Structures are given as structure tokens and as C-alpha cells.
Amino acid sequence: MTGRILLSAPDVGELEEAYVVEALRSGWVAPAGPAVDAFEREVAARAGVAHAVAVSSGTAGLHLALLASGVGPGQVVLVPTLTFAATANAVAYTGAEPVFVDCDPETGNIDPSLVESALDGKVGAVMPVDLFGACADYSLLEPLCADRGIPLIEDAAESLGSTLEGRPAGSFGRAAVVSFNGNKIMTTSGGGMLLTDDAALASRCRHLSTQAREPVPHYEHREIGYNYRLSNILAALGRAQLSRLDEMIARRRVLREAYAKVFASTDGVSLLGVDDGANCWLTSIVVASDRAGWQAADLAGHLAAADIETRPIFKPMHLQPVFADARAVLTGAAQRLFGEGLTLPSGSVLTDADTQRIIDCITDFLEKNR
Ligand SMILES: *Cc1c(COP(=O)(O)O)cnc(C)c1O
């Protein structure tokens, strides 16, 4: 046994180093520059959209997308309860309130029929999340929102490189936001990008991201802006990562397939979500303990003893103390996934030997708990 195996460690090497050094030597050590421009063009092309605005984080991008869609105090935004806090926090920043919507038990993604039941006059936007990389059900969500003229914003923080029925993640709704945080499918160490086909929305977000500074020689400001730009050095790192995105997705897929195989004959254990078109960012299992005879936490303990990191599936937002007073539309599905789920090491940086070590450890556990 050698070293700790992490859930989703950054996968950076010599190519990233070369790109960062080149950017440093070019003198563009600022939140603007040729690497930012190129990175925006390349991510837009990858997601199949016309415009991209690089930002300092995915959370910042979601905040801007909501603001530019007119979301503010007195409104609500429908978001999944099964997500990372950033989705709901971005809503709170605008002064609107998140309403938490439960998920489809098979995929963990927001349940479109519950969204439909919650669409009233106060809804300023709907913001689905592509959980663990697999796209939400946009074939139902897009028409639901379009028919009522409600903006749909795709929280694609986890799903860059995924597709749904041939359409790339990042291309759904009025705007989408990807994240380049350190644990995501690709990283700039911290960063994000807003993606849209709407030129006016893109330029509005770019304006807000640069302290809402007016395009005149002196400093002129007509409204409150934000400092949400991405550094040129980090954009260079992102360009190197983007050139390796398909390779990194393929690596994560190999891990997911290994997990599918090792649990294939274990009653009561299933993989969360679909593989089809997904970038396989994180692979989670769901354990029905009455059939399996053990609980997700038992396997987590066994892996932790071997220095292998796992994590429960997101604790739903409606159960978070900070959102205790928020409205929610619930079936119990997200809470069940929180109780029965376990996310397994999924990083593209894991070697064949690491993978074998994890699989051997799981096999050992399954034999002891048969
Ligand atoms: C990571 C993440 C974010 C936030 O992205 P940052 O770049 O970390 O700000 C938002 N939503 C979801 C679903 C995420 O997983």
C-alpha cells in the first residue's frame, strides 16, 4: 500500500507547467490577456455556444447569470435540493430565495414533474444541476421554462465534456456555467466560465464582472459591479487542461466501469446515474442495506482504513441549517440518496495500480460481508 488515494485530485503535469510558464514569461500577469481570450473561444467551441465569459469561479458565474436574467429580491429560483451549496448560495447573493426541488431517484437530477408543480408567478429562474457530470433532463425542462418565458440556467459546474442526446453540456437554457475548481473534471486551480448564445447577456455579464466600469478613459460607474475576472495565468492552465479533457474523461470512465464490474453481482448495490454521454466526473454507489446486508458507511470505513477517500452524496440543501426556513418540494428521494449513497475515488490522476488497490479493497469488503 502506498499513499492516500483521494476522491478527485487535480490532474496536472508537464503540459500545464509549460503553458503557465509561457503565460508568465509573456508578461500577461493580469485578469485579461491572450490566454483568457483563447480559453474563452476554446471552451465556447467545446460547449457549442457562441459566447463565453471567463470568471473567477463557477459560483461567480452563476451569480452573474442570475443577475443578468433579472433575478432579484421578491423572486424565487427553483434549484435541486441535491447539489453543492454554491448553487443555492448564488441565488441568495441576488436577494432572491432558493426553492429546493427533489430529485429523480435513479439519476439524482432535479425531477421535472416537481419543477412543473412549483412554477408559479414568483419564479424568476430555474437552475438545474448536472449532478456528478450527468446532464439533467433538459428534454422536459427546456420546454417547461420556454413555454412560460422563465429563464433556465444550467449549473454545468460538474459536466463539461458531457452530452445529452448529442448536445453538449453547457449549451442548455439561456446560459450555463462550468467550474474549474480543483476537484472538477478539469481545473484552473479556481475559475469558471459562463456560456451562452445570447450576445447581450454575455456582454452584460462581462460588464458586471469588471466592476461595471464604463468604457470611457476615466473611471466611470453607473451601478454596482463585481471583481469576478479570471487571471491570464490561470486561463493558460485551463487551455492545457482543455486539450487533455477527452483523455481525462476516458480515464474516469475506466474507473466507473471497474466499479460497475466489481459490484455487478452484489444484490442491492447500484451505480447512481447514467453512463451514456456523461463525463463520469464522480461515480457514486447507492446501497439498499436491507438487500446488501451492509451500509454505505461500512464500506466507507473499510476503505478509509486502507487510506482510500470516499464521501457521502451531497447532504440535501433543505436539510442544511443555513436553509432551514427555505421552501422545498420533496418526495424524500434526495434524503434517501444522502443516506444510502457513497461517492468513490474517481480522479483521472489515479493510475492502474491505484485502481487495482481500490478494487481489491472493495472485493475484500464484499467477501467479508457476503
Ligand atoms: C463546484 C460547483 C459549483 C461552484 O463552482 P466553484 O468554481 O467552486 O465556485 C457550483 N455548482 C455545483 C453543482 C458544483 O459542483
The ligand as an SDF file (V2000), in Angstrom:
LIG
                    3D

 15 15  0  0  0  0  0  0  0  0999 V2000
  -18.3080   23.1580   -7.8720 C   0  0  0  0  0  0  0  0  0  0  0  0
  -19.7260   23.5260   -8.0290 C   0  0  0  0  0  0  0  0  0  0  0  0
  -20.1380   24.8600   -8.0980 C   0  0  0  0  0  0  0  0  0  0  0  0
  -19.2370   26.0190   -7.7990 C   0  0  0  0  0  0  0  0  0  0  0  0
  -18.1080   26.1240   -8.5590 O   0  0  0  0  0  0  0  0  0  0  0  0
  -16.8290   26.9060   -7.9590 P   0  0  0  0  0  0  0  0  0  0  0  0
  -15.9570   27.0620   -9.1430 O   0  0  0  0  0  0  0  0  0  0  0  0
  -16.2370   26.0210   -6.9050 O   0  0  0  0  0  0  0  0  0  0  0  0
  -17.3040   28.2050   -7.4090 O   0  0  0  0  0  0  0  0  0  0  0  0
  -21.4720   25.1330   -8.3560 C   0  0  0  0  0  0  0  0  0  0  0  0
  -22.3570   24.1550   -8.5290 N   0  0  0  0  0  0  0  0  0  0  0  0
  -22.0160   22.8560   -8.4570 C   0  0  0  0  0  0  0  0  0  0  0  0
  -23.0600   21.8250   -8.6840 C   0  0  0  0  0  0  0  0  0  0  0  0
  -20.6940   22.4950   -8.1810 C   0  0  0  0  0  0  0  0  0  0  0  0
  -20.3700   21.2010   -8.0900 O   0  0  0  0  0  0  0  0  0  0  0  0
  1  2  1  0
  2  3  1  0
  2 14  2  0
  3  4  1  0
  3 10  2  0
  4  5  1  0
  5  6  1  0
  6  7  2  0
  6  8  1  0
  6  9  1  0
 10 11  1  0
 11 12  2  0
 12 13  1  0
 12 14  1  0
 14 15  1  0
M  END
$$$$
